[in-house]
Amino acid sequence: MWAPLPLGSNRPWAAALLALMVWAVVAIHLLLRVRDAVALPGELARRALPWLVAPLAGFTVLVGLQLAGFAGLGTLEASQTRFHLLSSLAHVGLVSAVLLCAHSDKRVKWLLFAMLGAGVLQAVLAVLMLSGRQTFWYMFYQFAYNGRASGTFPNADHLAGYMELCLSAGFGLLVSQFGGSSAADSDRELSWQRKLQHVMQFILSPKMLLRLALVVLVVALVMTHSRMGNGAFFIALLIVGAVIAIVSTKLRQVAMWLVISMVVVDVFIIGQWVGLEKVVDRLQDTVEATQLESEARADGQLDLGRGAAEGKQEESLQDRLRAPRLAAGLIDEAPVFGKGAGTFYLRFPAMKQPAMTGFWDHVHNDYIEIAVDTGLVGLGLLMTAALATLVRAVSLLRDNQPRLHRGVGAAALMALVCMGLHSLVDFNLQIPANAGALLVLMALAWAVPCGKPLVARPRGWKGYKPQDKSSVDAQPEPAVAVTGQDVMAGLPPVPSLAAGAGVGAVGVAGIVPPLGGAGALTRKVKPQPPAPGELTGEQMRGRRTVWSVLSAVAVVLWLSLSWIGTPVLLADYGTQRARQLVGSCASHVAQWDEKDWAPVQRQLEWGVSMLPDHGALAVALAQLHACRGAATWDDTATSIAEYQRAIELLRQVSVLRPMHAGTLSVMAIAMCGADRPIGEIQDVWRQALRLGPYEAGVQSNLLDVALRVWGDAPPDMKNWTLAYYDAAPVWARKRIYKQAQLLQVADALPAPEPAAGASAAGSAR
């Protein structure tokens, strides 16, 4: 329930906190197993370790090697790769916790109910936040009203992905309620009165509450207006229903009715009340835009660099797939291991086309982004775990499985199909909350055994497995030394006088030690098997040794996470407010007084001291000095000193992020303020243009630099400025022309023409 609340845990501090919490739970659980000497889960390890835990652990090791720069691997930005390492460790911990803790049917069921409850909570929050129609701040992120439900996720499509996963858990719970083996209860053999009675029992049973919870989740999914989110869910619903009908005869009729009820009731009835037509309109607009773009391409009137035909409301299918096609070329640069997890946004700007002026931190295709960041090896490891779990989920749907296990198989299968489809056009797997929810359902598919139910362990259970009596009798009978007490214990009852003599003999035997073995009495004693629930000392020591080793590994991992993640948690979260204020100042949204500079600067300097390789913190501190340089322009010495400090920080960031065009464009502005030689400014300007020629923010900064140094600007800088000015819309040309007037270089630019509507209105007057 926690992972979705802090913006889907898609922040470095949130990922660090999630990893610390998860591994603390794992370590505590393993320490408790050392105390109880619980039986080793040998069967669970044999089935889950090679196909789920090992691939995920291998992927995490790969990301760690990229961060460490070991064995020829490396990363283009350490802070982003560290964020993905923390997320991967949290995911491995989640899988380990599920495999260790979900050892009974009751716990499996409660875990599914917990996922369903988390989804209902998100759905209620999303509906309440959307109905308010307000713009508000939550965890230093501004949620603006746009008519789409997003919950605590910044992106509505990611809430849609989370709803798909929670719906999968609820669908699995609903499937587990049906499919009994009693032939007498078959609907085909019941009268209509009996069928009506069963329907009324269903309405009054807890199954109806579960069904209503699914309705709430579907309402939230529809209100996200996510095209692929809704499409992937209902396509997956049909696919999973067909698979269940093929694999399980007991669930064939149930699956049919469940699919029909969810499609008819949730879509055509309830969906009409909550805005399903808006999802349909977006899909229709997408189809129309795709057709227009195809016709324009056929007529030769479409500039592929500029995008599709004008006038479309939604991006076409070609637009959505253009970025993945371009990003696929980055795989060839490092096809085996990639160039660092989370570094896609550094490499993609150089591949962009003119119309793609937005900031692309993700490619909207999980498969390609994973291959770009971690190579085909990283993608192969994750695909191995997914495909193996897919096969496992289908095998759990067979008729010889317990009902709950069939429900778990249905939940895992539906989650994999939903995410497999949605990941073709989105990046849900880059969101730690969504990836973690998917892995929980995958781990449940491996936690339950095939063919037999899980038996709840009573408290203090030691895992005793009674031995076969024949195997005990077949063991050799060793000769053991016995004392007089042992002899007396084995004698039959005797008269009291003889018993007194025997006691005296025992006393002598107990006082006089045997000499040379002559005083020892020996006989063959058959060892007795331990009573049920009891373990020998050797067995207890063996189990505790194994659990102690695993506990030590978990504790070491938690301590390592504390060493890596605590600075991230403190510095990244502790400077959020300061970075927000610096951003408002840099964008001229807010004006600061002199008393506001010092606390923000101290906060950012503290964050940089804790995380010196965190590029975003250093850039924020550099922007702060640049803003102070601009604010103190009347004091030349102070202004140049502030700009010079900003340049020094940005040079450090350019080493941490060598391919980041935004950093270089800000450095060029700072160089103008510090009156650096025009040659240095030109070099940085050209490098930023080469790395991010079509980044909107970079273009704005480069235009500012060109206008500032227009008198000394080289021809290529002037030509680019004029071309950018001519291609800009009317409103942008007016803004650029006004900026040129302030810098007294407006004569270099043609005056912007008024818009067609404005000129017509003027002539009418």
BELSUL-V10979 format. One record per run of one state. SS is the DSSP state (2 for helix, 1 for strand, 0 for the rest). FROM is the first residue (numbers start at 1). LEN is the number of residues. If there is no record, write none. Layout:
<<SS,FROM,LEN> <SS,FROM,LEN>>
This chain:
<<0,1,6> <2,7,3> <0,10,2> <2,12,25> <0,37,5> <2,42,27> <0,69,9> <2,78,24> <0,102,3> <2,105,28> <0,133,3> <1,136,3> <0,139,2> <1,141,3> <0,144,12> <2,156,21> <0,177,6> <2,183,3> <0,186,1> <2,187,3> <0,190,2> <2,192,13> <0,205,1> <2,206,18> <0,224,3> <2,227,21> <0,248,4> <2,252,22> <0,274,2> <2,276,24> <0,300,17> <2,317,18> <0,335,9> <2,344,8> <0,352,14> <2,366,30> <0,396,7> <2,403,20> <0,423,5> <2,428,3> <0,431,1> <2,432,16> <0,448,21> <2,469,5> <0,474,5> <1,479,4> <0,483,1> <2,484,7> <0,491,5> <2,496,16> <0,512,9> <1,521,4> <0,525,12> <2,537,38> <0,575,1> <2,576,11> <0,587,7> <2,594,17> <0,611,4> <2,615,17> <0,632,4> <2,636,21> <0,657,4> <2,661,13> <0,674,4> <2,678,14> <0,692,4> <2,696,13> <0,709,1> <2,710,3> <0,713,2> <2,715,13> <0,728,2> <2,730,13> <0,743,3> <2,746,3> <0,749,7> <2,756,9> <0,765,1>>
